[in-house]
Amino acid sequence: MKNDKRPDLKRVLEAKAALSDHARADQVKKKRTKGGWTARQAVAALADPGTFVEYGGLVQPGTKDMEGAADGLITGTATQDGSPIDIAAYDYSVYGGSQSAMNHRKLSRIVKHAAAAKAPLVLWLEGGGGRPQDMLLAARGASTSLVEFARLSGLVPTVGIVPGPAFAGHANLAGMSDLVIATSKATIGLAGPPLVQAALGTKLTPEEIGPAQVHVATGLIDVLVDDEAAAVESARRYLAYFRASVLPAKAADQALLRGLVPDNPRLAYDVRKVIDTLCDTGSAFEIRGQWGRSMVTCLARMNGQTIGVVANQPSVRAGAIDADASRKAARFVQLCDAYDIPLLMLCDTPGVMVGPEAEKTGLIRESARLLGALSNATTLLMSVVLRKAYGLGHYIMGSLALEPRVIVSWPGGEFGGMGLEGAVNIIHRKRLEAIEGKEERQAMHAELTAELKSSNTALEIAQRFLVDDVIDPADTRAILCGTLATWKPQPRTGRKRTIDGY
């Protein structure tokens, strides 16, 4: 048998070799001059070594006189930390990562594979949207890839990584992803500079249209990182929560919980310290940490099991629930419910924000969105009152009305249909108004508030069976782990629910 390769095999091998970054030195150099990774670097980092199987690597643009490696979109299957994963990475070195008729077909193919295989799909989104000379001059019917991607919502985990510019269809794919991870140099917008100039007559740079900080402020970006390596690491960490843990569960000394929440309800603290102490060490992964900051949402593990945590943040607005916090928490609840991730509510709130400025934010609709998400969730719900539990805020944050599997309070819990000081103003208005001296009135107000507090302590509430128990904070983890051990989600083959785009 001859060792020489037959001519047709030689041509195939040459075509495949031409796909590598090494074989495309000029295009890759141009990309790296602008900074950042190539798409093939990203694929190699996302996949376990040697496991990536490419789909459509030999595809070329369907437009006459155009050619480009894999037509600017690398797709295929792999494993990540030993578990299946699908990848679609737009290659910015090929026509700026633009979308074409052919690579839309490639995207459809990998999306359908993810749906059938129930494999998470990670998108590397770097490009300026549609390729005009292809999409307009050589269109071959409507593409269905974006619609098909939207139908993955709640079926398989989807992650959109934005390392640089992502406009038009790329931005739309980011907006539909369960989780959006972006680097600090990312720019995102539904229209890039050429379209903006044509529509508005204004010449703008990508950074002037949609820099990363703008989309942190709008809540689009869930996780902001410094660079591509950190983005890939964040994607790995996130997807690990959808797999069984192989790491031994370790936790801090639970006695530390006794001193993390100040007795004085007017003193602030960072609820993240409670979460980090309560959950497995190093397991908390915060989502949208820079937006809706009066609420903390994170994935974590408890005794190795994935949970979702929704916690009031007393260091921001005293933990009052505003519109952004409501939107943030509502979408997170939907995410956890879609994938049967148990929810832990940590309540320390004076209630929902009040006043005319709060009303201008659409707070009524947004707080209702959060309550609706919790009311209709069927995943396991657990609730711990850390301190303040007032009004509609407490009602939303895992109250007995939501029928949590367990609801407990720490000893310093304060309960009320509204803030107790405000309640005194209403209940005893005439009595207080009859006192002429300011100091005497303040003294009486303090006395009446103390009386009201004494009848709404955690112990009093437990005696009325509005919580299951009042517990030593150091026992919280054991109680929650015990509750988690009693629950097992019903097996399912299809989608349970979609996840709200906001």
SVG drawing of the C-alpha trace seen along z (x, -y; Angstrom):
<svg xmlns="http://www.w3.org/2000/svg" viewBox="-57 -72 61 74">
<polyline fill="none" stroke="black" stroke-width="0.4" points="0.0,0.0 1.3,-3.4 2.0,-5.9 1.2,-8.9 -2.1,-10.5 -4.7,-10.2 -5.4,-13.5 -8.9,-14.0 -7.8,-13.3 -4.9,-15.7 -7.3,-18.5 -9.6,-17.9 -6.7,-17.9 -5.4,-21.1 -8.8,-22.7 -9.0,-21.7 -5.5,-22.9 -6.4,-26.3 -8.9,-26.8 -6.3,-27.1 -5.1,-30.4 -1.6,-29.4 -2.6,-29.1 -4.3,-32.4 -1.5,-34.6 -2.5,-37.8 -6.1,-37.8 -5.2,-36.7 -2.5,-39.3 -5.0,-42.0 -7.5,-40.7 -4.8,-40.5 -3.7,-44.0 -7.1,-45.2 -6.7,-43.1 -8.3,-40.0 -8.6,-36.3 -9.4,-34.7 -12.6,-32.6 -10.5,-29.4 -8.6,-30.4 -12.0,-30.8 -13.2,-27.4 -10.0,-25.7 -10.4,-27.4 -14.1,-26.4 -13.6,-22.8 -11.7,-20.0 -8.5,-19.3 -9.1,-17.1 -12.9,-16.9 -14.1,-19.6 -15.9,-18.1 -16.5,-20.8 -19.6,-21.1 -19.4,-22.9 -15.8,-23.9 -15.5,-23.6 -18.5,-25.9 -17.7,-28.9 -19.8,-32.1 -22.6,-31.6 -21.9,-34.9 -19.9,-34.9 -16.3,-36.0 -16.2,-35.7 -14.3,-33.2 -13.6,-32.9 -12.7,-30.2 -15.9,-28.4 -17.8,-31.4 -17.0,-33.3 -18.8,-30.9 -17.2,-28.0 -19.7,-25.5 -19.5,-22.0 -19.7,-19.8 -17.3,-19.1 -17.1,-18.3 -16.4,-20.8 -15.1,-19.4 -16.2,-16.0 -19.8,-17.0 -21.4,-17.7 -21.4,-21.3 -22.2,-22.8 -20.3,-25.9 -21.0,-28.6 -18.2,-31.1 -18.3,-34.0 -14.9,-34.6 -14.1,-38.4 -11.2,-37.8 -13.6,-36.7 -15.6,-39.6 -15.8,-41.0 -17.7,-38.0 -20.7,-39.0 -23.8,-36.8 -24.5,-35.3 -27.1,-33.0 -24.7,-30.1 -23.6,-30.7 -27.2,-31.2 -27.7,-27.7 -24.8,-26.6 -26.2,-28.3 -29.5,-26.6 -27.8,-23.2 -26.0,-23.6 -29.1,-25.0 -31.1,-22.1 -28.4,-19.7 -28.4,-21.4 -32.1,-21.1 -32.0,-17.4 -29.0,-16.5 -30.1,-18.7 -26.6,-20.2 -25.7,-23.7 -24.9,-26.1 -22.2,-28.8 -22.1,-31.6 -18.9,-33.7 -20.5,-36.8 -18.2,-39.2 -19.4,-40.8 -21.3,-43.6 -24.5,-41.8 -25.6,-40.8 -23.2,-40.8 -24.9,-43.2 -23.4,-41.8 -24.7,-38.3 -27.9,-39.0 -29.2,-41.6 -27.7,-40.6 -27.7,-36.9 -30.6,-36.2 -32.1,-32.7 -35.1,-33.0 -35.7,-34.0 -33.3,-32.6 -34.9,-30.9 -31.8,-30.6 -32.7,-33.4 -36.2,-32.0 -34.8,-28.6 -32.3,-29.9 -35.2,-31.7 -36.9,-28.4 -34.0,-27.0 -35.2,-29.3 -35.7,-27.1 -34.8,-24.0 -31.0,-24.1 -28.7,-26.6 -27.4,-29.2 -24.5,-31.6 -23.6,-34.5 -20.0,-35.7 -19.3,-39.2 -15.5,-39.9 -15.7,-42.9 -18.2,-44.5 -21.6,-42.8 -24.2,-44.6 -27.6,-43.7 -28.1,-39.9 -25.2,-39.3 -26.7,-41.7 -30.0,-40.0 -28.5,-36.6 -26.9,-38.1 -30.2,-39.5 -31.9,-36.0 -29.1,-34.2 -29.8,-33.0 -26.5,-34.6 -24.5,-37.4 -20.8,-37.6 -18.9,-40.6 -15.4,-41.9 -14.8,-45.6 -14.0,-46.4 -17.3,-44.9 -19.6,-47.2 -23.2,-46.1 -26.0,-47.6 -29.0,-46.8 -27.4,-49.0 -23.7,-49.5 -22.0,-52.7 -22.9,-52.4 -26.6,-51.9 -26.7,-54.6 -25.1,-57.1 -27.5,-56.2 -30.5,-56.5 -29.5,-59.5 -26.9,-61.2 -24.4,-61.0 -21.1,-59.3 -20.4,-57.4 -17.8,-54.9 -19.0,-51.5 -17.8,-52.8 -20.1,-55.8 -23.1,-53.6 -23.1,-50.9 -20.1,-50.5 -20.1,-47.8 -20.9,-50.1 -24.1,-51.2 -25.3,-47.6 -24.2,-46.9 -26.5,-49.9 -29.4,-48.5 -29.1,-45.0 -28.2,-43.3 -24.7,-42.2 -25.0,-39.7 -21.3,-39.3 -18.6,-41.9 -15.0,-40.6 -11.6,-42.0 -10.7,-39.8 -11.4,-36.7 -9.8,-34.3 -12.0,-35.5 -15.0,-35.3 -14.4,-31.7 -13.7,-30.9 -17.0,-32.5 -18.9,-30.5 -17.3,-27.3 -18.2,-28.2 -21.8,-29.0 -22.4,-25.8 -21.0,-23.7 -24.1,-24.6 -26.2,-22.6 -24.1,-19.5 -23.6,-17.4 -20.7,-18.6 -17.7,-16.4 -16.0,-18.5 -16.2,-17.8 -18.5,-20.3 -16.8,-22.6 -18.3,-25.4 -17.1,-28.1 -17.7,-27.9 -21.5,-28.4 -21.2,-30.1 -19.9,-33.1 -23.5,-33.7 -24.4,-34.8 -22.4,-38.0 -23.0,-39.0 -26.3,-40.8 -26.4,-43.8 -29.1,-43.8 -29.9,-47.5 -32.2,-47.4 -30.8,-50.8 -27.3,-49.5 -26.3,-48.2 -24.3,-45.1 -23.3,-43.2 -25.6,-40.2 -22.9,-38.6 -21.0,-37.7 -24.1,-35.8 -24.3,-33.9 -20.6,-33.1 -20.7,-31.8 -23.9,-29.8 -23.1,-28.2 -20.3,-25.9 -17.0,-27.7 -16.3,-29.6 -19.4,-28.5 -21.3,-31.7 -21.6,-33.0 -23.3,-36.4 -25.4,-37.5 -26.0,-41.1 -24.0,-42.2 -23.7,-45.8 -27.4,-46.3 -30.5,-46.3 -28.1,-46.4 -30.7,-46.4 -31.1,-42.7 -28.4,-40.0 -29.0,-37.1 -26.5,-34.2 -26.1,-30.6 -24.3,-28.6 -24.0,-25.2 -25.1,-23.8 -23.6,-20.5 -22.7,-20.1 -26.2,-20.8 -26.9,-23.8 -29.3,-26.4 -30.3,-29.9 -30.2,-32.6 -32.3,-35.8 -31.4,-38.1 -32.2,-41.7 -29.1,-43.8 -29.3,-46.1 -26.2,-48.0 -28.1,-49.5 -31.3,-51.4 -31.6,-49.5 -32.7,-46.5 -35.9,-48.1 -37.1,-46.5 -37.0,-48.8 -37.9,-48.3 -34.5,-47.2 -34.1,-44.8 -37.6,-43.4 -36.7,-42.8 -33.4,-41.2 -34.9,-38.9 -37.9,-37.9 -35.7,-36.8 -33.4,-34.9 -36.4,-33.1 -37.6,-32.1 -34.1,-30.8 -34.0,-28.7 -37.5,-27.4 -36.9,-26.5 -34.0,-24.2 -35.5,-23.0 -32.9,-24.7 -34.1,-25.2 -34.5,-28.8 -33.4,-30.2 -34.9,-33.6 -33.0,-35.7 -35.3,-38.4 -34.1,-41.7 -36.2,-44.4 -38.2,-47.5 -40.5,-46.8 -41.0,-47.9 -39.7,-51.4 -42.2,-54.2 -42.6,-57.8 -43.2,-59.5 -39.7,-58.8 -40.2,-55.1 -43.5,-55.2 -42.0,-56.7 -39.8,-53.5 -42.8,-51.3 -42.4,-49.7 -46.0,-48.5 -45.6,-46.3 -42.1,-45.2 -42.7,-44.2 -45.8,-42.3 -43.5,-40.6 -41.4,-39.3 -44.3,-38.2 -45.8,-36.5 -42.6,-34.6 -42.4,-33.3 -46.1,-32.5 -45.9,-30.4 -42.6,-28.7 -42.8,-25.0 -39.2,-24.5 -38.4,-24.0 -38.6,-27.3 -36.9,-27.9 -37.1,-31.2 -35.0,-32.7 -35.8,-36.0 -32.5,-37.5 -33.9,-40.7 -36.6,-43.0 -39.6,-41.5 -42.1,-44.3 -45.0,-44.8 -45.2,-43.7 -41.5,-43.3 -41.7,-40.4 -44.8,-39.0 -42.7,-38.8 -39.5,-37.5 -40.7,-34.0 -43.5,-34.7 -45.9,-31.9 -48.3,-32.9 -45.9,-31.5 -45.9,-28.1 -42.1,-27.6 -41.0,-24.2 -39.5,-25.7 -39.7,-29.2 -37.6,-30.2 -36.5,-33.3 -33.3,-34.3 -34.0,-35.6 -33.7,-39.3 -36.5,-39.1 -38.9,-42.0 -42.3,-41.6 -45.0,-43.9 -47.5,-44.8 -45.4,-47.9 -42.4,-49.6 -43.3,-49.8 -42.3,-53.4 -44.6,-54.4 -47.3,-52.1 -47.2,-54.0 -47.7,-57.3 -51.0,-55.9 -52.3,-53.9 -51.6,-56.6 -51.9,-59.7 -54.4,-61.5 -52.7,-60.6 -49.3,-61.9 -50.9,-65.1 -52.3,-65.9 -48.9,-66.2 -47.6,-69.7 -43.9,-69.4 -41.6,-68.0 -39.4,-66.1 -42.4,-64.7 -44.0,-63.6 -40.8,-61.9 -40.5,-60.1 -44.1,-58.8 -43.5,-57.7 -40.4,-55.7 -42.4,-54.1 -45.3,-53.2 -42.9,-51.8 -41.1,-49.7 -44.5,-48.3 -45.4,-47.4 -42.0,-45.8 -42.5,-43.6 -45.6,-42.1 -44.0,-41.5 -40.8,-39.8 -39.7,-36.5 -40.8,-34.6 -44.2,-36.2 -44.6,-35.4 -43.6,-31.8 -46.2,-31.5 -48.8,-32.5 -47.3,-29.9 -46.4,-32.4 -43.0,-30.8 -42.0,-27.2 -39.4,-28.0 -37.0,-30.6 -33.5,-29.2 -30.0,-29.8 -28.3,-31.3 -25.6,-28.7 -28.2,-26.0 -29.4,-27.5 -27.2,-25.5 -28.1,-22.2 -31.8,-23.0 -31.6,-24.0 -29.5,-21.0 -32.0,-18.7 -34.8,-20.3 -33.0,-20.0 -32.5,-16.3 -36.3,-15.8 -36.9,-17.2 -36.4,-15.7 -37.7,-17.3 -40.0,-15.4 -38.1,-14.0 -39.0,-15.8 -38.0,-15.5 -39.3,-18.8 -39.3,-22.4 -40.9,-23.4 -41.1,-27.2 -39.4,-30.0 -37.2,-32.7 -38.3,-36.3 -36.0,-38.3 -35.5,-40.9"/>
</svg>
